[in-house]
Amino acid sequence: YLGFPAGLSGGDLARRGLAQARRLGAEILSPIEVVGIRRQDPYRVVTLGDGSEISCQAVVVATGVSYRQLEIPNAARLAGAGIYYGAATTEAVLYRDLDVAVVGGGNSAGQAAVYLSRFARSVKVLIRGPDLTATMSQYLIEQMAALPNVEVRPMVQVVGVDGEQQLERATLETIPDGDRQEMEMAALFVFIGQTPRTDWLEAAVLRDKAGFVLSGREVLDGGKPPPGWGTDREPFLLEASVPGVFVAGDVRYRSVKRIASAVGEGSMAVQFVHQYLATI
């Protein structure tokens, strides 16, 4: 991340951001879960998990995404004990001189493989497709090809994992013939996509089929605001299908899925909130 030449973990960045928000006067309610939102003009009412409600005139949704998890036997039991989702930087040092694998063919998987290669004895990148050209940036493909301890295994999927207290091995199935083989490994880093944390929104705002929140011109229907919009202006760039509800970061439809972009969208959303408040 910009300004941290040696790198910075997501947890450290979040803690610093939280401390900064508190210093600037933000009230943090934690731990608590938001379970719903409704429009009650001129307010937007947010429902919390304990049944209480908060009335406000503008809401910024920045709930992010959850990494999809392996739905195979023993995966849940070994999560955090050799199986990791969307993480590599903090755990990599634990697997120095050991054999590990990465599941996934996107840029996140490639970045994890390159980083893990500094510590692990070997890194196997397991992908379902024939190659990485359709899913990964060329610079990452070239970086991995230049690393002697990184190997890409195409046309395979993980169908089982096993181990007593820690992951010890995984069962791989070749595609499409279904042949199976066991692979010894100390850790499995999984990057198989993301699911937006938007179930709590239900039908409150428009979302795509995967659950990402639509905003700006994406909510227009034939060039016109969505039904029930209630104002003659078009939505602001990061405004959802309900006036006064804004979205920023990975939870937004077609967002870049990078921390710098998410931070920038958060800053933009605040500006749009001010513009919205000036109209009511």
Secondary structure, DSSP 8 states (H G I E B T S, - for coil): -TT-TT---HHHHHHHHHHHHHHTT-----S--EEEEEEETTEEEEEETTS-EEEES-EEE---EEE----STTTTTTBTTTEEES--TTTGGGGTTSEEEEE--SHHHHHHHHHHTTT-SEEEEE-SSS-STTTS-HHHHHHHHT-TTEEEE-SEEEEEEE-SSS--EEEEEETTT--EEEEE-SEEEE---EEES-GGGTTSS-B-TT--B--GGGG-BTTB--TT--SSS---TTB-SSTTEEE-STTBTT----HHHHHHHHHHHHHHHHHHHTT-
